[in-house]
């Protein structure tokens, strides 16, 4: 096989137009039971535990410092939270 052909990778013609979605994380602190599922399954490691505690005595997730724009709105946290204590909203970069 021709060696130069092996280096060619197929890419969509409109790849330059693709945008990574961006999300904004919202936490309902009083619902959280500190199970850690949202933190463990976040693919971009956006979430960490806060030092604060809710009325039930649990620490709840918050966006890690410097990760404010790293959420890709995958919604894993929304889907995996047994207490429905966290959700994301898609945000537009177009104002």
C-alpha positions as CSV (number, residue, x, y, z in Angstrom):
1,X,0.0,0.0,0.0
2,X,1.2,3.5,-0.8
3,X,2.6,5.1,2.4
4,X,1.2,8.6,1.6
5,X,-2.3,7.2,1.4
6,X,-2.1,5.8,5.0
7,X,-1.6,9.3,6.4
8,X,-4.8,10.7,4.8
9,X,-7.6,10.9,7.3
10,X,-11.2,11.6,6.3
11,X,-12.7,14.7,7.8
12,X,-16.1,16.4,7.2
13,X,-15.9,19.2,4.7
14,X,-17.5,21.6,7.2
15,X,-15.3,20.7,10.1
16,X,-14.1,24.3,10.4
17,X,-17.7,25.3,11.2
18,X,-18.2,22.8,14.0
19,X,-18.5,24.3,17.5
20,X,-18.1,22.6,20.9
21,X,-21.4,23.2,22.8
22,X,-21.1,25.2,26.0
23,X,-23.1,24.7,29.2
24,X,-23.8,26.5,32.4
25,X,-24.0,24.4,35.6
26,X,-26.8,25.0,38.1
27,X,-26.9,23.2,41.5
28,X,-29.9,23.0,43.8
29,X,-27.8,22.7,47.0
30,X,-30.5,21.7,49.4
31,X,-31.3,18.6,47.3
32,X,-27.8,17.3,47.1
33,X,-26.8,14.2,49.2
34,X,-23.0,14.3,48.3
35,X,-23.1,11.0,46.4
36,X,-20.4,12.3,44.0
37,X,-21.8,10.8,40.8
38,X,-21.9,14.2,39.0
39,X,-18.2,14.9,40.0
40,X,-17.0,11.4,39.1
41,X,-18.8,11.2,35.7
42,X,-18.1,14.8,34.4
43,X,-16.0,14.3,31.3
44,X,-14.3,17.7,31.5
45,X,-13.8,17.6,35.3
46,X,-15.8,20.8,35.8
47,X,-17.2,19.9,39.2
48,X,-15.7,19.8,42.7
49,X,-17.2,19.8,46.2
50,X,-17.7,23.1,47.8
51,X,-16.5,23.6,51.4
52,X,-20.0,24.8,52.4
53,X,-22.7,22.4,53.6
54,X,-26.4,22.3,52.9
55,X,-29.1,22.1,55.6
56,X,-28.8,18.3,55.6
57,X,-25.1,18.4,56.3
58,X,-23.8,17.5,52.9
59,X,-21.2,19.2,50.7
60,X,-22.6,19.9,47.3
61,X,-20.9,20.3,43.9
62,X,-19.7,23.6,42.4
63,X,-17.8,24.6,39.3
64,X,-14.1,24.4,39.9
65,X,-12.1,27.5,39.8
66,X,-10.9,28.2,36.2
67,X,-13.4,25.8,34.7
68,X,-16.3,28.3,34.3
69,X,-16.4,27.9,30.5
70,X,-15.4,24.2,30.4
71,X,-18.8,22.6,30.6
72,X,-19.7,21.0,27.2
73,X,-23.4,20.6,28.1
74,X,-23.2,16.8,27.9
75,X,-25.9,16.6,30.6
76,X,-24.3,13.6,32.3
77,X,-24.7,15.3,35.7
78,X,-28.4,15.9,34.9
79,X,-29.0,12.3,34.0
80,X,-27.1,10.6,36.7
81,X,-28.1,12.7,39.8
82,X,-30.6,10.6,41.9
83,X,-31.8,13.7,43.7
84,X,-32.3,15.9,40.6
85,X,-30.0,18.5,42.3
86,X,-28.0,19.6,39.3
87,X,-28.7,20.6,35.7
88,X,-27.0,22.4,32.9
89,X,-28.3,24.9,30.4
90,X,-26.8,25.5,27.0
91,X,-25.3,28.9,26.5
92,X,-24.6,30.6,23.3
93,X,-21.4,32.3,22.5
94,X,-23.3,34.8,20.3
95,X,-24.5,37.0,23.1
